[in-house]
Amino acid sequence: MRYILLNLFLLLCYLSQAQVPAQSRFTNVGRMGLTVNNFGTFGRPTVRSNTQGPPSLAFPRGSGIEHLFEAGIWIGAIVDGQVRVSTSSVDASAGYSTGGQGFEITQLSSIKERSKLTSSSNYSSSAISHQDFLITQTDSFVVIPGTSVPISGHQNPLGAVINLETYAWNFPFADFFVICNYTIKNASNNRWDSVYLGAFADMVVRNVNYTRDAGTAFFNKGRNGINKEYMSFYAYQSFGDDIDFTKSYGAIQFLGMDWRGMFFNPNKPDTFLKAGLPAPRLNYNFWNFNSIATPWNTPGSEQERYEKLSTNIDSTILFAGDGPIAGVLANWLQLISNGPLVSVEPGESFTYTIAFVCAKQREPLTYLPPSSSYIYTSPASETELIASLKRTRTTYLGEDVNENGVYLPELDLNANGKLDRYLLSEPPTSPKSKVVPSENKIEVYWDKSAEYSVDPISRLQDFEGYRVYRSNLGDDLKLNLIEDANRIGQWDSAGNDVGFNNGFDAIALKEPVTFEGDTTKYYYKYTLDNVSNGWQYLVVVTAFDQGDKRIDVEPLESSFTENETRAFPGALTNEFKTGAKKVGVYPNPYNTSAAWDGTTSRTRKLYFYNLPAKSEIHVYTSSGDLVATMNHDAATYKGEGIGWSATYGNIEKTTMSGGEHAWDVLSESKTQLTTGVYLFTVKDLTTGEMQRGNFAIIK
């Protein structure tokens, strides 16, 4: 009866799957942007040629530093003496294709989202992280459901139903990794024997905003390495035209499996050995794209893929212990695999958990011949990578500090009587902030909600203080504003051994203030004076706590990304009536490359200022031909509609002064303008009054 129910379940999945389209989402709560696809793969392979779309595996998000072409899992087993391997991603030159060989996982659901953040529209008490993605998939179909398209080479599916949950956080100490937790069920009538799981990837580290490489040249600048202590492989860029704009590691880390109540840990095999089972193993494999030379050969058959899953490439050839891969620079493919599970019975499930992890390379870097531009990894440059891998594993383990999957009451931090993973000490909640730009000034307000936060581990209100950060002029052109933000103020509780003990008098308002349409009461204010009109400033307010000496946790700080604001100081609104200010343009003359301009003709801008709250702008040639028309609404305008904002801004997090409007210095047909004098008119749509002016363009 159980098997009949399983087959009925798959039939229902098939019927529903015909209505489930392919879908992609990407993590955006922290600094890592990872694309997750409901058809089994990770990444966006076209990111190298289409940089304006979602990230593939970007870190920091928005920087253009990408770390992944494509990735997915492999499941291998022996069924009735026959090797079967189901793969969600393989090394294909164009990446995923519907029905393509090796892309054998199909979606059974859309991507659902939930969040622990009470401010999120996806808030759920059952959420694990600040952004959970939930997907159901299967390898059971040999034809794409709802079509007649066969899945090439996929005649012998294992019959797996796969529930994937991905977890991402916005904390500064945990926003550089995404954990992927799979629950894999044998939904067939057959026992799986000698089961292996693997994470396959084509990790390629490049800065897609700077590199001009295409084709093979895009992929062949990388090196790889392994870290056995934290069970991971990593990739980095060794040379190339963008090397000075990258300097980053991308890694995939094996975290663990739970099978029949036992925790699968290759570094601690005793649980399996005492049960008379094979010792857990972790295998590392690397090969060159489309290579036929062993041991670097691309596995093409199920037998060859199973061999890659179940064997470890000779580490004496590749590595001196942990460290970088030896051999030539090439497009290396990576596979980290583990097993064996002696069997998985029909109807049985187990979990398999991995993580994507990123970190910056730290100085000093090591350089290799043939020129000093060849970067080599070293223990010094891997300092942040090692810390990131450690933090990721600690987050996964939670209360399982012994890494054996056994509950111990003395380690039960939240006193709920069970072993919990994904358990983090938490900083205070992010303060609710309001950023108000005006002429050469930015006022920053925030509330005191963080002061009532309770840490889930210590169960104490351990709030300590606030910090304010801002970026400098031109930082936005480096596409790394969060990383470049500077702390400009800190205020914290007096009378303890944490922080400055300077109190809050300097920022506290005599009475809380509110703003129209916003019921939040703001108790604190900090003003940035002498800032430059028209420039983008990142402003972030964070709260931090006292830490927890009991479990050796340093003071923790709230998210940099949750309440970041991109503020543009400038003129306030100006109603056209007697005594109204004169509208104008800056810079004037415009030299076809203002200091804030981007690198292309599509990322230029100039500003109209002293505009009414609702107005209409027309630009003409000196002979009266209409060049461009813009409609301005101070209540909603955030700089949208120009290439500069799409490349260097973040419209959702932007606030402007109200009396300014940016223009990309292009005609309505998006052609460049010639040198000359141009006329403009501005009509106040409230009063009907009009003002006129002119400006010059010089090339």
TIMI-645589 format. One line per 8 residues: for each residue x, z, y of C-alpha. Coordinates in steps of 0.1 Angstrom, whole numbers, plus 5000, padded with zeros to 4 digits. Each point is the difference from the previous one (the first is absolute). Last residue first. Layout:
% residues N
X Z Y ~ ...
This chain:
% residues 699
5324 4743 5678 ~ 4982 5014 5030 ~ 4963 5009 5002 ~ 4986 5009 5034 ~ 4970 5021 5010 ~ 4969 4996 5021 ~ 4971 5021 5013 ~ 4962 5001 5004
4974 5028 5002 ~ 4963 4998 4992 ~ 4969 5022 5006 ~ 4970 4998 4976 ~ 4997 5038 5001 ~ 4999 5007 4963 ~ 5016 4969 4986 ~ 5030 5004 5024
5014 4964 5001 ~ 5037 4994 4998 ~ 5015 4967 5011 ~ 5034 4985 4992 ~ 5024 4974 5013 ~ 5031 4987 4984 ~ 5034 4990 5016 ~ 5024 4980 4978
5021 4998 4969 ~ 4981 4986 4971 ~ 4975 5018 4978 ~ 5002 5002 4963 ~ 4971 4988 4979 ~ 4975 5024 4984 ~ 4970 4977 5005 ~ 4986 5024 5025
5034 4999 5017 ~ 5028 5024 4992 ~ 5015 5028 5021 ~ 4992 5026 4974 ~ 4977 5019 5023 ~ 4997 5038 5003 ~ 4972 5017 5019 ~ 5003 5031 5023
4976 5023 5017 ~ 4990 5021 4969 ~ 5031 5021 4995 ~ 5004 4989 4964 ~ 4997 5017 4966 ~ 5012 4986 4967 ~ 4995 5014 4965 ~ 4977 4974 4986
5018 4972 5019 ~ 5034 5007 4984 ~ 5027 4982 5020 ~ 5031 4980 4993 ~ 4989 4969 4982 ~ 4963 4998 5006 ~ 5004 5014 5035 ~ 5026 4975 5009
4979 4971 4986 ~ 4972 5005 5024 ~ 4963 5006 4995 ~ 5000 5038 5000 ~ 5015 5021 5028 ~ 4978 5030 4995 ~ 4968 4991 5019 ~ 4969 5020 4991
4990 5021 5030 ~ 5021 4980 5024 ~ 4980 4968 4993 ~ 5020 4969 5011 ~ 4990 4964 4993 ~ 5027 4974 5001 ~ 5000 4963 5009 ~ 5031 4977 4999
5014 4969 5015 ~ 4973 4985 5023 ~ 5012 4972 5021 ~ 5001 5007 5037 ~ 5031 4981 5012 ~ 5021 5032 5001 ~ 4991 5005 4963 ~ 4972 5024 4993
4995 5034 4984 ~ 4965 5016 4998 ~ 4994 5038 4995 ~ 4966 5015 4994 ~ 4993 5037 5007 ~ 4985 5032 4987 ~ 5019 5032 5009 ~ 5014 4982 5031
5036 4989 4998 ~ 5029 5015 5019 ~ 5024 4982 4978 ~ 5005 4966 4983 ~ 5029 5003 4975 ~ 5025 4976 4985 ~ 5006 4993 4963 ~ 5022 4982 4976
4998 5001 4962 ~ 4989 4964 4992 ~ 5031 4985 5017 ~ 5021 5018 4975 ~ 5024 5030 4999 ~ 4978 5026 5015 ~ 4995 5008 5037 ~ 5005 5034 5014
5029 4990 5022 ~ 4981 4971 5014 ~ 5009 4966 4987 ~ 4983 4970 5015 ~ 5014 5010 5035 ~ 4968 5014 5014 ~ 5001 5001 5038 ~ 4983 5024 5001
5002 5025 4972 ~ 4973 5010 5006 ~ 4968 4986 5014 ~ 4977 5012 5027 ~ 4966 5013 5011 ~ 4999 5015 5035 ~ 4986 5036 5002 ~ 4965 5005 5012
4994 5013 5035 ~ 4965 4985 5003 ~ 4988 4991 4965 ~ 5015 4985 4969 ~ 5001 5029 4975 ~ 5035 5008 4988 ~ 5008 5012 4965 ~ 5032 5020 4996
5034 4983 5002 ~ 5025 5003 4972 ~ 5013 5021 4971 ~ 4997 4984 4966 ~ 4996 5027 4972 ~ 5004 4993 4963 ~ 4985 5031 4983 ~ 5011 5017 4968
4973 5024 4986 ~ 5003 4995 4963 ~ 5034 4983 4999 ~ 5024 5029 5009 ~ 4983 5023 4976 ~ 5003 5038 5002 ~ 5033 5018 4998 ~ 5013 5024 4973
5022 5030 5006 ~ 5025 5002 4970 ~ 4987 5008 4965 ~ 5021 5023 4978 ~ 4970 5013 4979 ~ 4998 5034 5015 ~ 5017 4988 5032 ~ 4968 4981 5009
5002 4979 5031 ~ 4990 5013 5035 ~ 4977 4972 5009 ~ 5001 4968 5020 ~ 4976 4981 5022 ~ 5004 4964 5012 ~ 4992 4981 5031 ~ 5011 4963 5000
5004 4976 5029 ~ 5013 4964 4995 ~ 5007 4984 5034 ~ 4993 4964 5007 ~ 5011 4986 5033 ~ 4977 4986 5027 ~ 5007 5027 5026 ~ 5032 5019 4996
5001 5038 4993 ~ 5009 5023 5029 ~ 4980 5029 4987 ~ 4990 5009 4965 ~ 4975 5029 5003 ~ 4992 5027 4974 ~ 4966 5016 4996 ~ 4985 5026 4977
4965 5014 4994 ~ 4980 4968 4993 ~ 4964 5006 4990 ~ 4987 4971 4978 ~ 4965 4988 5010 ~ 5012 4964 5008 ~ 4976 4976 5017 ~ 5013 5009 5035
5030 5023 4997 ~ 5004 5037 4994 ~ 5022 5026 5016 ~ 5010 5035 4989 ~ 5005 5026 5028 ~ 5032 5013 5014 ~ 5019 4973 4981 ~ 5028 5010 4977
5032 4978 5002 ~ 5026 5023 5016 ~ 4983 5032 4988 ~ 5004 4990 4963 ~ 5027 5023 4987 ~ 5038 4995 5003 ~ 5009 5015 4966 ~ 5024 4970 4995
4994 4994 4963 ~ 4995 5025 4972 ~ 5014 5036 5000 ~ 4969 5017 5014 ~ 4988 5014 5033 ~ 4988 4970 5019 ~ 4978 4972 4985 ~ 5011 4965 5007
5004 4973 5026 ~ 5020 4969 4995 ~ 5005 4970 5024 ~ 5016 4966 5002 ~ 5006 4992 4964 ~ 5011 4964 4998 ~ 4981 4972 4982 ~ 5023 4974 4984
4987 5004 4964 ~ 4964 4998 5011 ~ 5007 4970 5023 ~ 5017 4978 4974 ~ 4991 4965 5010 ~ 5033 4995 5018 ~ 4981 4984 5029 ~ 4980 5033 5003
5031 5019 5010 ~ 5002 4980 5032 ~ 4995 5029 5024 ~ 5003 5033 4981 ~ 4977 5017 4974 ~ 4982 5032 5004 ~ 4997 5033 4981 ~ 4981 5033 5007
5005 5031 4978 ~ 4976 5029 4994 ~ 5004 5035 4985 ~ 5000 5026 4972 ~ 4969 4997 4979 ~ 5002 5022 4968 ~ 4963 5008 4994 ~ 5008 5012 4965
4987 4989 4966 ~ 5037 4997 4989 ~ 4992 4968 4980 ~ 4970 4985 5017 ~ 5015 5006 5035 ~ 4972 5011 5023 ~ 4995 4982 5033 ~ 4985 5020 5029
5027 4991 5026 ~ 4997 4963 4992 ~ 4966 4999 5016 ~ 5015 5009 5034 ~ 4992 4968 5019 ~ 5022 4974 5016 ~ 5006 4983 5034 ~ 5027 4975 5009
5002 4986 5036 ~ 5020 4968 5004 ~ 5013 4990 5035 ~ 5014 4970 5019 ~ 4965 4990 5010 ~ 4976 5014 4974 ~ 5001 5007 4963 ~ 4977 5026 4983
5009 5011 4965 ~ 4974 5022 4982 ~ 5012 5020 4970 ~ 4983 5017 4970 ~ 5028 5021 4986 ~ 5011 4990 4965 ~ 4991 5026 4974 ~ 5027 5026 4994
5027 4992 4975 ~ 4992 4999 4963 ~ 5017 5014 4969 ~ 4994 4973 4976 ~ 4984 4999 4966 ~ 4999 4966 4983 ~ 4999 5016 4966 ~ 4979 5031 4990
5004 5021 4969 ~ 4969 5021 4995 ~ 4987 5035 5008 ~ 4989 4994 5036 ~ 5026 5023 5016 ~ 5011 4976 5026 ~ 5038 5005 4993 ~ 4996 5003 4962
5036 5004 4992 ~ 4997 5036 4987 ~ 4969 4989 4979 ~ 5021 4974 4981 ~ 4985 4967 4990 ~ 5022 4977 4979 ~ 5006 4964 5010 ~ 5038 5003 4992
5015 4993 5035 ~ 5009 5037 5005 ~ 4986 4998 5035 ~ 4967 4989 4987 ~ 4981 5014 5030 ~ 5001 4967 5019 ~ 5019 4976 4978 ~ 4989 4969 5019
5010 5014 5034 ~ 5033 5012 4986 ~ 5007 4965 4986 ~ 4993 4984 5034 ~ 5022 5026 5019 ~ 5029 4994 4976 ~ 4998 4962 5003 ~ 4999 5004 5038
5030 5024 5001 ~ 5019 4975 4978 ~ 4991 4971 5023 ~ 5009 5020 5031 ~ 5035 5007 4987 ~ 5005 4966 4985 ~ 5025 4988 5028 ~ 5023 5029 4991
4998 4995 4963 ~ 5009 4963 5005 ~ 4982 4966 5002 ~ 5019 4969 5008 ~ 4996 4979 5032 ~ 5016 4966 5002 ~ 5006 4993 5038 ~ 5036 5011 4997
5008 4967 4983 ~ 5009 4988 4965 ~ 5001 5030 4995 ~ 4980 5032 4999 ~ 4988 5025 5026 ~ 4990 5036 4995 ~ 4975 5015 5024 ~ 5006 5033 5019
4973 5003 5009 ~ 4965 5003 4985 ~ 4980 4974 4982 ~ 4963 5005 5008 ~ 4976 5011 4973 ~ 4971 4985 4979 ~ 4982 5012 4969 ~ 4974 4983 4978
4988 5024 4974 ~ 4992 5001 4963 ~ 4975 5018 4978 ~ 4987 4993 4965 ~ 4970 5019 4987 ~ 4986 5000 4965 ~ 4967 4989 4984 ~ 4987 4998 4964
4969 4979 4991 ~ 5018 4982 4972 ~ 5031 5019 4992 ~ 5032 4999 5020 ~ 5031 5002 4978 ~ 5037 5011 4998 ~ 5003 5002 5038 ~ 5034 4984 5004
5006 4999 5028 ~ 5012 4991 5035 ~ 5007 4970 5022 ~ 5017 4992 5033 ~ 5000 4962 5005 ~ 5018 4982 5028 ~ 5005 4964 5010 ~ 5032 4990 5018
5001 4970 5023 ~ 5038 4998 5001 ~ 5032 5016 5013 ~ 5025 4999 4972 ~ 5009 5028 4977 ~ 4998 5037 5000 ~ 4968 5020 5006 ~ 5003 5029 5024
5001 5036 4991 ~ 4993 5026 4973 ~ 5025 5000 4971 ~ 5026 4974 5006 ~ 4975 4972 4998 ~ 4994 4965 4988 ~ 5021 4993 4969 ~ 5002 5037 4990
4963 5002 5005 ~ 4993 4976 4971 ~ 4964 4990 5007 ~ 4975 5026 4986 ~ 4976 4989 4973 ~ 4962 5004 4994 ~ 4986 4983 5030 ~ 5025 4971 5000
4994 4995 4963 ~ 4962 5000 5006 ~ 5005 4973 5026 ~ 5020 4979 4976 ~ 4974 5003 4973 ~ 4972 4993 5024 ~ 5018 4968 5010 ~ 5018 4989 5032
5025 5028 5007 ~ 5023 4989 5028 ~ 5035 5001 4987 ~ 5027 5023 5016 ~ 5012 5013 4967 ~ 5002 4972 4991 ~ 5002 4967 5019 ~ 4966 4982 5003
4995 5009 5037 ~ 4967 4992 5018 ~ 5005 5028 5025 ~ 5030 5021 4990 ~ 4995 5031 4979 ~ 4999 5037 5003 ~ 4990 5027 4974 ~ 4999 5038 5001
4986 5020 4971 ~ 4986 5035 5000 ~ 4997 5017 4966 ~ 4978 5028 4987 ~ 5014 5014 4968 ~ 4982 4988 4969 ~ 4975 5025 4986 ~ 5005 5029 4977
4979 5023 5022 ~ 5032 5019 5010 ~ 5015 4967 5011 ~ 4971 4992 5022 ~ 5000 5032 5019 ~ 5038 5001 5000 ~ 5004 4967 5019 ~ 5009 5013 5035
5016 4972 5020 ~ 4978 4974 4983 ~ 4969 5019 5011 ~ 4967 4992 4982 ~ 4977 5030 5005 ~ 4980 5009 4970 ~ 4963 5006 4998 ~ 4993 4969 4979
5019 4978 5024 ~ 5009 5008 5036 ~ 5025 4976 5015 ~ 5026 5006 5027 ~ 5015 4992 5034 ~ 5018 4966 4996 ~ 5013 4989 5034 ~ 5000 4966 5016
5024 4996 5029 ~ 5004 4982 5033 ~ 5031 5008 5021 ~ 5007 4991 5036 ~ 5026 4986 5023 ~ 4977 4974 5016 ~ 5006 4987 5035 ~ 5038 4998 4998
4997 4980 4968 ~ 4977 4974 5014 ~ 5022 4969 4996 ~ 5011 5011 4966 ~ 5019 5026 4980 ~ 4997 5027 4974 ~ 4963 5007 5002 ~ 4986 5030 4980
4983 5006 4967 ~ 4993 5032 4981 ~ 4994 5012 4964 ~ 4985 5033 4991 ~ 5001 5030 4976 ~ 5008 5027 5026 ~ 5032 5011 4982 ~ 5005 4966 4986
5004 4983 5034 ~ 5004 4962 4996 ~ 5013 4972 5021 ~ 4992 4966 5013 ~ 5015 4973 5023 ~ 4985 4974 5022 ~ 5009 4969 5020 ~ 4986 4975 4975
4963 5001 5008 ~ 4996 4984 5034 ~ 5027 4974 4992 ~ 4981 4988 4970 ~ 4971 4988 5021 ~ 5002 5008 5037 ~ 5025 5018 5023 ~ 4992 5003 5037
5001 5038 4999 ~ 4989 5020 5031 ~ 4963 5009 4996 ~ 5002 4999 4962 ~ 5026 5028 4999 ~ 5011 4998 4964 ~ 5001 5022 4969 ~ 4990 4982 4968
4984 5019 4971 ~ 4987 4977 4973 ~ 4983 5027 4980 ~ 4990 5010 4965 ~ 4988 5036 4992 ~ 5000 5006 4963 ~ 4980 5017 4973 ~ 5009 5000 4963
4978 5007 4969 ~ 5015 5002 4965 ~ 4965 4995 4984 ~ 4967 4991 5016 ~ 4970 5007 4977 ~ 4974 4973 4999 ~ 4963 5001 5008 ~ 5007 4993 5037
4994 5022 5031 ~ 5034 5015 4999 ~ 4999 5018 5033 ~ 5026 5001 5027 ~ 4997 5025 5029 ~ 5025 4988 5026 ~ 5013 5021 5029 ~ 5018 4980 5028
5018 5022 5025 ~ 5008 4985 5034 ~ 5032 5011 5018 ~ 5014 5003 5035 ~ 4972 5021 5016 ~ 5009 5033 4983 ~ 5022 5020 5024 ~ 4984 4984 5031
4965 5009 4986 ~ 4977 4969 4999 ~ 4995 5000 4962 ~ 4995 4973 4974 ~ 4985 5001 4965 ~ 4991 4971 4977 ~ 4975 5003 4972 ~ 4999 4974 4972
4975 5001 4972 ~ 5010 4976 4972 ~ 4978 4988 4971 ~ 5022 4986 4973 ~ 4990 4976 4973 ~ 5035 4991 4988 ~ 4995 4964 5009 ~ 5010 4973 4975
4994 4965 5014 ~ 5016 5004 5034 ~ 5024 4970 5003 ~ 4982 4986 5031 ~ 4970 5020 5010 ~ 4972 4975 4994 ~ 4979 4987 5030 ~ 4964 4994 4989
4987 5023 5027 ~ 4979 5031 5004 ~ 5026 5021 4984 ~ 5035 4985 4999 ~ 5005 4990 4964 ~ 5021 5020 4975 ~ 4983 5033 5010 ~ 5010 5034 4988
5029 5007 5023 ~ 4978 5024 5021 ~ 4997 5014 5035 ~ 4983 5028 5019 ~ 5011 5008 5035 ~ 5002 5031 5022 ~ 5020 5002 5033 ~ 5007 5035 5013
5010 5005 5036 ~ 5007 5035 5014 ~ 5007 5012 4965 ~ 4982 5013 4969 ~ 4964 4993 5010 ~ 4973 5019 4982 ~ 4987 5017 5031 ~ 4994 4965 5015
5006 4987 5035 ~ 4998 4962 5002 ~ 4988 5000 5036 ~ 5032 5020 5007 ~ 5001 5030 5023 ~ 4997 5024 4970 ~ 5032 4985 4987 ~ 5001 5004 4962
4993 4963 4997 ~ 4981 4975 4978 ~ 5002 4963 4995 ~ 4984 4976 4974 ~ 5017 4968 4991 ~ 4975 4976 4983 ~ 4994 5004 4964 ~ 5007 4985 4965
5030 4980 5012 ~ 5020 4978 4977 ~ 5035 5007 4984 ~ 5018 4972 4983 ~ 5022 4986 5027 ~ 5028 4989 4976 ~ 4990 4963 5000 ~ 4978 4992 5029
4962 5003 4996 ~ 4996 5007 5037 ~ 5034 4998 5016 ~ 5023 5029 5009 ~ 5035 4993 5013 ~ 5012 4966 5013 ~ 5032 4999 4980 ~ 4987 5020 4971
5019 5030 4987 ~ 4972 5019 4981 ~ 4971 5021 5011 ~ 4970 5017 4982 ~ 5016 4998 4966 ~ 4984 5006 4966 ~ 5024 5002 4970 ~ 4991 4996 4964
5023 5001 4970 ~ 4983 4996 4967 ~ 5003 5024 4971 ~ 4963 5009 5001 ~ 5003 5006 5038 ~ 5035 5007 5013 ~ 5001 5011 5036 ~ 5010 4989 5035
4984 5008 5034 ~ 5016 4984 5031 ~ 4993 5012 5035 ~ 5001 4981 5033 ~ 5022 4989 5029 ~ 5004 4973 5026 ~ 5023 4988 5028 ~ 5010 5035 5011
5021 5018 5025 ~ 4990 4988 5034 ~ 5015 5011 5034 ~ 4976 4983 5025 ~ 4998 5032 5020 ~ 4962 5004 4999 ~ 5001 5026 4972 ~ 5034 5016 4999
5003 4990 4973 ~ 4981 4970 4988 ~ 4990 4993 4964 ~ 4980 4968 5002 ~ 4986 5004 5035 ~ 4967 4985 5013 ~ 5001 4967 5019 ~ 5021 4989 5030
5032 4995 4980 ~ 4987 4969 4981 ~ 5030 4984 4984 ~ 5018 5030 4986 ~ 4966 5019 4997 ~ 4988 4974 4975 ~ 5008 5021 4970 ~ 4976 5028 5010
5007 5031 4980 ~ 4986 5019 4970 ~ 4984 4983 4971 ~ 4971 5008 4976 ~ 4970 4979 5011 ~ 4988 5028 5024 ~ 5029 4993 5023 ~ 5020 5028 5018
5021 4990 5030 ~ 5024 5027 5010 ~ 5006 5011 5037 ~ 5022 5031 5001 ~ 5002 5020 5033 ~ 4968 5019 4993 ~ 4963 4995 5000 ~ 5001 4962 4996
5000 4992 4963 ~ 4990 4964 4993 ~ 4969 4984 4986 ~ 4995 4968 4979 ~ 4969 4987 4982 ~ 4992 4975 4974 ~ 4963 4996 4996 ~ 4977 5022 4978
4968 4982 4990 ~ 5012 4985 4968 ~ 5015 5034 4993 ~ 4966 5015 4995 ~ 4993 4979 4969 ~ 5034 5006 4986 ~ 4999 5037 5007 ~ 4966 5001 4981
5016 4982 4971 ~ 5030 5024 5002 ~ 4977 5030 4998 ~ 4981 4985 4971 ~ 5033 4996 4982 ~ 5008 5036 5006 ~ 4965 5011 4989 ~ 5003 4980 4968
5034 5017 4994 ~ 4986 5035 5004 ~ 4971 4991 4976
